[in-house]
Structures are given as structure tokens and as C-alpha cells.
Amino acid sequence: MPVAEANVPESTSYQTTFAGLEAAVFDLDGTLYDQNRFRVATMLKLLVNTAAAPRGAWETIRILRSYRKAQEWMRCHDRELEDLAETQLKLACEWSQADDASVRCRVRVWMEERPTQCLMRYRVPKVVEFLEELKNRGFKIAVCSDYPAVAKLRALGVMHYFKSVKTAQDADVQHFKPHPRVLEAALYELGASAPKAVYFGDRPEVDGIAAHRAGMSFVKTSPRLGFGPLLQMLVGEGRL
């Protein structure tokens, strides 16, 4: 099982047993599907689809990079906002030097619509089997993501496993991880306590810290290995 990594508080609890747990909360991007492979494939598709207009392709790439950069900047400069999504779009417009309509269109197409068309092929190994086993054992299950999640979960074929789906853009959240509010909101909807919940995520420096701040334990996942090792652990050990 994982050990603490750089930039993660030493007091972060890394889960090594399922005994006594009642809730399992999952990150989405990079945890339930291989985000790196997906991004490479999306970039190639973008270049192919816009081969006749290379200037448009590079504008799209610049916009998407600015949009992601805005998220990371806001993550590091966390503050109370009335509308997290609009602030991110505004920063993306400023940094890409593109107009509002262009930014909204590119973000909608390449970060919301296109992912649902091919996401299934990048689903990590054994995720369905792991979720099924958790459900059969009575776990309360949720997803907490920095981006809208429902369409992606449906594209991955796993939406029905989750009692709660919370995102940074929700009215009761309005913060990116590692702020713990999204996890706290999910636990509230699940009716679960933090000491009896575990958060699965691929980024200890973000997901691990968020879990620590919410009072939860944390398990680092691997897109390459998927949930096979954790499934073996769960089945072999059981749950008290």
C-alpha cells in the first residue's frame, strides 16, 4: 500500500485496511480513467480534425492550456468565490487572449462533450469489479471531482454506483481541492463520518491533502494498475 510522499503532511492517514470503514469516496480524472492517455488521444484527435485549419488547432490548444492553468492557479490561490466556474473561464480568456465565446465553445466541446465519446476505452482496470464489491459489502460510495462529473461517469458506465456526486462547481462547494469542502459535502450527503471514510485519488499532493484536511484516510491509485490489487485486498480481508 502507498506511503507518504513529498508535499503531503506526515500526519496524512494512508489506509491499509478496509476493516471498520463504511464509505468510499473517489476522485474521477486520473483515478477512474487514465487521464494521461486520454489527453494524448484527445490532442491527436484535435490535430487531425483541424488539419485543414492549423491556426484554429493551435488556438484551441492555447485555450485549453490556459483553462487548465487557471485551475491550478486557483488551486494554489484559494479564496472564497461566488462562481468558481466563471472565474476560471475569465482567467482562461485573459491568459489565452481569446474572446469569451471562443473559450466557452472550446471548453464545452473538448472538455465536456468529446470526452464522453471515447472515455470508456480509458477506464482503469477492475474499477467496475471493485465498485461492485464495495456495493455488495454495504459501502456508501461517492465521487468528488474538480470538474463536472455526471456525463463522464455515465460514459464510463459506473454512474449507478454512486450515491453522491460532488464537484468543485457545486453551489455548496466553490473550491478546488485540496480544499476539503467537496469531500465534506459528499460525506454529508452520504451520511458518513470522516474517520470511517477513505478517499481514492491519483494525486497525493492534491487528493491526499484534501483527505487529510477532511479527516479522512487516503489511498493513492495508479491508472496502470487500476483497482485489481485493492480488489484482491478487499476480497481477501473482508470488512469488520
Kinemage of the C-alpha trace (Angstrom):
@kinemage 1
@onewidth
@group {chain A} dominant
@subgroup {mainchain}
@vectorlist {calphas} color= white
{ca met a 1} P 0.000 0.000 0.000
{ca pro a 2} L 1.129 3.599 -0.539
{ca val a 3} L 3.385 5.559 1.761
{ca ala a 4} L 3.511 9.294 2.348
{ca glu a 5} L 5.057 11.301 -0.499
{ca ala a 6} L 6.684 14.716 -0.737
{ca asn a 7} L 4.431 17.711 -0.054
{ca val a 8} L 1.891 15.555 1.773
{ca pro a 9} L 1.547 16.149 5.530
{ca glu a 10} L 3.260 13.456 7.583
{ca ser a 11} L 0.033 13.095 9.563
{ca thr a 12} L -1.917 12.108 6.457
{ca ser a 13} L -3.529 8.729 7.134
{ca tyr a 14} L -2.772 6.208 4.382
{ca gln a 15} L -5.385 3.487 4.505
{ca thr a 16} L -4.007 -0.045 4.812
{ca thr a 17} L -7.171 -1.929 5.743
{ca phe a 18} L -10.859 -1.864 4.902
{ca ala a 19} L -11.837 -3.013 8.382
{ca gly a 20} L -14.236 -0.614 10.078
{ca leu a 21} L -14.840 1.562 7.019
{ca glu a 22} L -18.339 2.478 5.858
{ca ala a 23} L -17.758 4.938 2.992
{ca ala a 24} L -15.558 5.021 -0.116
{ca val a 25} L -15.061 8.296 -1.991
{ca phe a 26} L -13.348 8.501 -5.383
{ca asp a 27} L -11.587 11.158 -7.392
{ca leu a 28} L -12.560 10.936 -11.084
{ca asp a 29} L -9.959 12.266 -13.538
{ca gly a 30} L -6.843 10.118 -13.378
{ca thr a 31} L -8.446 7.730 -10.894
{ca leu a 32} L -11.394 6.101 -12.657
{ca tyr a 33} L -9.836 6.542 -16.092
{ca asp a 34} L -6.299 7.040 -17.410
{ca gln a 35} L -6.221 10.790 -17.855
{ca asn a 36} L -2.754 10.995 -19.422
{ca arg a 37} L -3.534 8.512 -22.199
{ca phe a 38} L -6.890 10.170 -22.753
{ca arg a 39} L -5.311 13.621 -23.108
{ca val a 40} L -2.777 12.373 -25.663
{ca ala a 41} L -5.554 10.756 -27.694
{ca thr a 42} L -7.682 13.902 -27.465
{ca met a 43} L -4.793 16.079 -28.618
{ca leu a 44} L -4.186 13.820 -31.622
{ca lys a 45} L -7.878 13.883 -32.495
{ca leu a 46} L -7.920 17.648 -32.229
{ca leu a 47} L -4.966 17.968 -34.614
{ca val a 48} L -6.497 15.530 -37.105
{ca asn a 49} L -9.911 17.193 -37.020
{ca thr a 50} L -8.418 20.633 -37.572
{ca ala a 51} L -5.669 19.699 -40.059
{ca ala a 52} L -7.198 21.975 -42.669
{ca ala a 53} L -7.064 24.927 -40.268
{ca pro a 54} L -3.884 24.632 -38.167
{ca arg a 55} L -4.279 28.128 -36.753
{ca gly a 56} L -7.601 27.071 -35.221
{ca ala a 57} L -5.986 23.972 -33.751
{ca trp a 58} L -3.268 25.928 -32.004
{ca glu a 59} L -5.814 28.440 -30.735
{ca thr a 60} L -7.784 25.574 -29.220
{ca ile a 61} L -4.651 24.132 -27.618
{ca arg a 62} L -3.754 27.556 -26.203
{ca ile a 63} L -7.245 27.971 -24.764
{ca leu a 64} L -7.312 24.525 -23.171
{ca arg a 65} L -3.860 25.017 -21.665
{ca ser a 66} L -4.920 28.375 -20.264
{ca tyr a 67} L -8.084 26.829 -18.839
{ca arg a 68} L -6.107 24.107 -17.043
{ca lys a 69} L -3.501 26.647 -15.936
{ca ala a 70} L -6.304 28.744 -14.453
{ca gln a 71} L -7.476 25.770 -12.430
{ca glu a 72} L -4.009 25.140 -10.988
{ca trp a 73} L -3.543 28.840 -10.235
{ca met a 74} L -6.885 28.967 -8.436
{ca arg a 75} L -5.980 25.788 -6.563
{ca cys a 76} L -2.818 27.453 -5.242
{ca his a 77} L -4.507 30.826 -4.593
{ca asp a 78} L -7.643 29.526 -2.953
{ca arg a 79} L -10.245 32.072 -1.857
{ca glu a 80} L -13.971 32.409 -1.410
{ca leu a 81} L -15.704 32.912 -4.765
{ca glu a 82} L -19.310 33.389 -5.783
{ca asp a 83} L -18.829 31.482 -9.059
{ca leu a 84} L -15.775 29.257 -9.396
{ca ala a 85} L -16.548 28.193 -12.974
{ca glu a 86} L -16.958 31.745 -14.259
{ca thr a 87} L -13.727 32.859 -12.599
{ca gln a 88} L -11.832 30.035 -14.298
{ca leu a 89} L -13.312 30.937 -17.692
{ca lys a 90} L -12.447 34.606 -17.175
{ca leu a 91} L -8.819 33.754 -16.390
{ca ala a 92} L -8.649 31.434 -19.415
{ca cys a 93} L -9.869 34.293 -21.633
{ca glu a 94} L -7.274 36.656 -20.200
{ca trp a 95} L -4.343 34.248 -20.441
{ca ser a 96} L -5.188 32.843 -23.878
{ca gln a 97} L -6.142 36.280 -25.236
{ca ala a 98} L -9.233 34.704 -26.761
{ca asp a 99} L -12.778 36.040 -26.626
{ca asp a 100} L -15.347 34.703 -24.197
{ca ala a 101} L -17.410 32.873 -26.836
{ca ser a 102} L -14.366 31.051 -28.229
{ca val a 103} L -13.201 29.935 -24.794
{ca arg a 104} L -16.640 28.685 -23.784
{ca cys a 105} L -17.055 26.818 -27.080
{ca arg a 106} L -13.637 25.108 -26.930
{ca val a 107} L -14.034 24.141 -23.271
{ca arg a 108} L -17.522 22.751 -23.883
{ca val a 109} L -16.507 20.731 -26.933
{ca trp a 110} L -13.091 19.414 -25.872
{ca met a 111} L -13.503 19.094 -22.109
{ca glu a 112} L -17.181 18.240 -21.746
{ca glu a 113} L -18.631 16.779 -24.957
{ca arg a 114} L -15.749 14.937 -26.680
{ca pro a 115} L -14.630 13.041 -23.547
{ca thr a 116} L -17.946 11.227 -23.319
{ca gln a 117} L -17.496 9.785 -26.823
{ca cys a 118} L -14.401 7.699 -26.094
{ca leu a 119} L -13.824 7.683 -22.337
{ca met a 120} L -14.809 4.043 -21.894
{ca arg a 121} L -11.644 2.786 -23.610
{ca tyr a 122} L -9.540 4.533 -20.944
{ca arg a 123} L -11.422 3.166 -17.929
{ca val a 124} L -8.890 1.785 -15.444
{ca pro a 125} L -8.703 -1.997 -14.893
{ca lys a 126} L -11.077 -3.659 -12.422
{ca val a 127} L -12.874 -0.471 -11.416
{ca val a 128} L -16.330 -1.986 -12.019
{ca glu a 129} L -15.474 -5.134 -10.071
{ca phe a 130} L -14.142 -3.049 -7.191
{ca leu a 131} L -17.227 -0.813 -7.077
{ca glu a 132} L -19.483 -3.860 -7.256
{ca glu a 133} L -17.685 -5.480 -4.325
{ca leu a 134} L -17.914 -2.287 -2.279
{ca lys a 135} L -21.643 -2.045 -3.017
{ca asn a 136} L -22.211 -5.673 -2.053
{ca arg a 137} L -20.435 -5.060 1.243
{ca gly a 138} L -22.688 -2.119 2.073
{ca phe a 139} L -20.271 0.736 1.477
{ca lys a 140} L -21.658 4.191 0.812
{ca ile a 141} L -19.937 5.389 -2.368
{ca ala a 142} L -19.328 8.886 -3.739
{ca val a 143} L -17.301 10.794 -6.329
{ca cys a 144} L -15.592 14.125 -5.674
{ca ser a 145} L -14.153 15.918 -8.697
{ca asp a 146} L -12.748 19.302 -9.669
{ca tyr a 147} L -14.806 19.182 -12.873
{ca pro a 148} L -18.426 18.268 -13.735
{ca ala a 149} L -18.637 14.512 -13.353
{ca val a 150} L -22.049 13.064 -14.213
{ca ala a 151} L -21.576 12.829 -18.013
{ca lys a 152} L -18.134 11.231 -17.579
{ca leu a 153} L -19.441 8.708 -15.051
{ca arg a 154} L -22.216 7.729 -17.458
{ca ala a 155} L -19.690 7.395 -20.282
{ca leu a 156} L -17.601 5.119 -18.052
{ca gly a 157} L -20.676 3.018 -17.244
{ca val a 158} L -20.373 3.466 -13.463
{ca met a 159} L -22.817 6.254 -12.586
{ca his a 160} L -25.258 3.909 -10.838
{ca tyr a 161} L -22.740 3.008 -8.140
{ca phe a 162} L -22.554 6.476 -6.641
{ca lys a 163} L -24.970 7.772 -4.018
{ca ser a 164} L -23.336 11.207 -4.111
{ca val a 165} L -21.548 13.086 -6.915
{ca lys a 166} L -19.981 16.358 -5.803
{ca thr a 167} L -17.868 18.773 -7.840
{ca ala a 168} L -15.949 21.966 -7.230
{ca gln a 169} L -18.565 23.931 -9.213
{ca asp a 170} L -21.456 22.934 -6.921
{ca ala a 171} L -23.102 25.838 -5.092
{ca asp a 172} L -22.217 24.350 -1.703
{ca val a 173} L -18.535 23.803 -2.650
{ca gln a 174} L -16.973 26.502 -4.883
{ca his a 175} L -13.417 25.407 -4.125
{ca phe a 176} L -10.892 23.201 -5.894
{ca lys a 177} L -9.094 20.508 -3.965
{ca pro a 178} L -7.031 20.395 -1.784
{ca his a 179} L -9.690 22.468 -0.038
{ca pro a 180} L -11.715 19.820 1.813
{ca arg a 181} L -15.180 21.259 1.186
{ca val a 182} L -16.042 18.935 -1.718
{ca leu a 183} L -15.205 15.897 0.439
{ca glu a 184} L -17.125 17.286 3.397
{ca ala a 185} L -20.164 17.893 1.178
{ca ala a 186} L -20.020 14.324 -0.120
{ca leu a 187} L -19.757 12.850 3.371
{ca tyr a 188} L -22.764 14.926 4.428
{ca glu a 189} L -24.830 13.583 1.525
{ca leu a 190} L -23.703 10.029 2.282
{ca gly a 191} L -24.480 10.390 5.969
{ca ala a 192} L -20.973 9.099 6.735
{ca ser a 193} L -18.314 10.187 9.194
{ca ala a 194} L -14.811 11.142 8.050
{ca pro a 195} L -12.945 8.654 10.308
{ca lys a 196} L -14.898 5.816 8.678
{ca ala a 197} L -14.316 7.001 5.106
{ca val a 198} L -11.454 6.618 2.633
{ca tyr a 199} L -10.619 8.739 -0.400
{ca phe a 200} L -9.114 7.145 -3.525
{ca gly a 201} L -7.109 9.523 -5.729
{ca asp a 202} L -4.118 9.694 -8.049
{ca arg a 203} L -2.520 12.908 -6.722
{ca pro a 204} L -1.264 12.798 -3.118
{ca glu a 205} L -0.293 16.475 -3.300
{ca val a 206} L -3.942 17.347 -4.040
{ca asp a 207} L -6.216 14.418 -3.170
{ca gly a 208} L -4.117 13.285 -0.217
{ca ile a 209} L -4.031 16.736 1.348
{ca ala a 210} L -7.781 17.211 0.773
{ca ala a 211} L -8.446 13.903 2.526
{ca his a 212} L -6.153 14.876 5.399
{ca arg a 213} L -7.934 18.206 5.850
{ca ala a 214} L -11.326 16.485 5.797
{ca gly a 215} L -10.226 13.976 8.444
{ca met a 216} L -10.314 11.021 6.046
{ca ser a 217} L -7.726 8.396 5.203
{ca phe a 218} L -6.286 8.202 1.701
{ca val a 219} L -5.243 5.593 -0.876
{ca lys a 220} L -3.134 6.570 -3.880
{ca thr a 221} L -4.324 4.883 -7.064
{ca ser a 222} L -2.489 4.017 -10.267
{ca pro a 223} L -4.142 4.271 -13.715
{ca arg a 224} L -1.835 1.494 -14.934
{ca leu a 225} L -2.601 -0.967 -12.118
{ca gly a 226} L -6.190 0.113 -11.648
{ca phe a 227} L -8.151 -1.395 -8.788
{ca gly a 228} L -7.036 -5.006 -9.155
{ca pro a 229} L -4.687 -5.007 -6.129
{ca leu a 230} L -7.259 -3.192 -3.981
{ca leu a 231} L -9.968 -5.635 -5.057
{ca gln a 232} L -7.775 -8.565 -4.004
{ca met a 233} L -7.157 -6.882 -0.668
{ca leu a 234} L -10.859 -6.217 -0.111
{ca val a 235} L -11.951 -9.730 -1.036
{ca gly a 236} L -9.160 -11.380 0.896
{ca glu a 237} L -9.594 -9.363 4.051
{ca gly a 238} L -13.284 -8.678 4.196
{ca arg a 239} L -14.748 -5.932 6.340
{ca leu a 240} L -15.423 -5.855 10.077
